[in-house]
Amino acid sequence: MEYENRLKRFFKGTSYSFDNSHVRGVFVVKNFKIKKLPYVIYHTNGKSDCVLDLTIDLKKCEYFAIGGFWFEPEIGFRKHKIKINRVLRSVIENEVQVRLNFLSVDYTIDKIKINWLHEPIERG
């Protein structure tokens, strides 16, 4: 429970900016869900028996296009979205894992759901 209180206080609603050679922008941790596993996972930071499922709100995102410029997608774009989400998941995982290490939380990240700002949020 102490990890959950720490995550609610310092992690949920936190805004992160990221920039690498492929994508740059800002995302906010909207929600997280802790899943207890029946076994122990060993990873670089130690071991844990819980994983996090994250819901991310992507506030701003630009990606580097082949033409040599930064492209910001428009509302309802579909072209290259799967590729961008794949890169974003690895970038988000790295940024969030650093924050979890800083908070001394031993959880690893399992699933990341990305809500683009301009897309309607599914209720239910």
C-alpha positions as CSV (number, residue, x, y, z in Angstrom):
1,M,0.0,0.0,0.0
2,E,2.8,2.4,0.6
3,Y,3.9,2.2,-3.0
4,E,0.3,2.9,-4.1
5,N,0.1,6.0,-2.0
6,R,3.5,7.2,-3.3
7,L,2.3,6.7,-6.9
8,K,-1.0,8.5,-6.3
9,R,0.7,11.4,-4.8
10,F,3.9,11.9,-6.9
11,F,3.2,10.0,-10.1
12,K,-0.4,10.3,-11.2
13,G,-1.0,13.6,-13.1
14,T,2.7,14.2,-13.7
15,S,3.7,15.9,-16.9
16,Y,6.7,14.6,-18.8
17,S,8.5,16.2,-21.8
18,F,10.5,13.9,-24.1
19,D,12.8,14.5,-27.0
20,N,14.8,12.1,-29.0
21,S,15.9,11.9,-32.6
22,H,12.5,10.5,-33.8
23,V,9.7,12.0,-31.6
24,R,9.3,14.9,-29.2
25,G,6.4,16.2,-27.2
26,V,4.6,16.1,-23.8
27,F,2.6,13.4,-22.1
28,V,0.7,13.2,-18.8
29,V,0.2,10.0,-16.7
30,K,-3.6,9.9,-16.5
31,N,-4.1,6.7,-14.6
32,F,-2.3,3.5,-13.5
33,K,-3.4,0.1,-12.4
34,I,-1.4,-2.2,-10.3
35,K,-1.6,-5.9,-11.1
36,K,-0.3,-8.5,-8.6
37,L,1.5,-11.4,-10.2
38,P,1.6,-15.0,-8.9
39,Y,5.4,-15.1,-9.5
40,V,8.4,-12.8,-9.1
41,I,10.0,-10.9,-12.0
42,Y,13.7,-10.1,-11.9
43,H,14.7,-7.0,-13.8
44,T,17.6,-4.5,-13.8
45,N,16.4,-2.7,-10.7
46,G,15.8,-5.8,-8.6
47,K,12.7,-8.0,-8.3
48,S,9.0,-7.3,-8.1
49,D,5.8,-9.2,-8.0
50,C,3.6,-6.4,-9.4
51,V,3.3,-4.7,-12.7
52,L,1.8,-1.4,-13.8
53,D,-0.7,-0.8,-16.6
54,L,-0.5,2.9,-17.6
55,T,-2.9,5.2,-19.4
56,I,-1.2,8.1,-21.0
57,D,-2.6,11.4,-22.3
58,L,-0.4,12.6,-25.1
59,K,-0.7,16.4,-25.1
60,K,1.7,17.3,-27.8
61,C,3.6,15.1,-30.3
62,E,5.8,15.8,-33.3
63,Y,7.8,13.2,-35.3
64,F,10.7,13.6,-37.6
65,A,9.6,13.0,-41.2
66,I,11.7,11.6,-44.0
67,G,11.8,15.1,-45.7
68,G,13.9,16.4,-42.9
69,F,11.4,18.4,-40.9
70,W,9.3,17.9,-37.7
71,F,5.7,17.0,-38.5
72,E,2.8,17.5,-36.1
73,P,-0.1,15.2,-37.0
74,E,-3.6,16.6,-37.6
75,I,-6.9,15.5,-36.1
76,G,-7.8,12.0,-37.1
77,F,-4.5,11.1,-38.8
78,R,-3.9,7.4,-39.5
79,K,-0.8,7.3,-41.6
80,H,2.3,6.1,-39.7
81,K,0.3,6.0,-36.4
82,I,1.3,2.4,-35.6
83,K,5.0,3.2,-36.1
84,I,4.7,6.3,-34.0
85,N,2.9,4.5,-31.1
86,R,5.6,1.8,-31.1
87,V,8.4,4.4,-30.7
88,L,6.3,6.3,-28.2
89,R,5.8,3.3,-26.0
90,S,9.5,2.7,-25.7
91,V,10.2,6.4,-25.0
92,I,7.3,6.6,-22.4
93,E,8.6,3.4,-20.7
94,N,12.1,4.8,-20.4
95,E,10.8,8.2,-19.0
96,V,8.4,6.5,-16.5
97,Q,10.9,3.9,-15.3
98,V,13.3,6.7,-14.4
99,R,10.6,8.3,-12.3
100,L,9.7,5.0,-10.6
101,N,13.3,4.5,-9.7
102,F,13.4,8.0,-8.2
103,L,10.4,7.2,-6.1
104,S,11.9,3.8,-5.0
105,V,9.0,1.8,-6.5
106,D,10.0,-1.7,-7.6
107,Y,7.3,-2.1,-10.2
108,T,7.8,-2.8,-13.9
109,I,5.6,-1.5,-16.7
110,D,3.4,-4.1,-18.5
111,K,1.0,-2.2,-20.9
112,I,0.8,1.4,-22.0
113,K,-2.4,2.8,-23.5
114,I,-1.9,6.1,-25.3
115,N,-4.8,8.6,-25.7
116,W,-4.0,11.2,-28.3
117,L,-5.3,14.6,-27.2
118,H,-7.4,15.1,-30.3
119,E,-9.1,11.7,-30.2
120,P,-12.3,11.1,-28.3
121,I,-11.8,9.2,-25.1
122,E,-13.7,5.9,-24.9
123,R,-16.1,5.6,-22.0
124,G,-17.1,2.4,-20.4
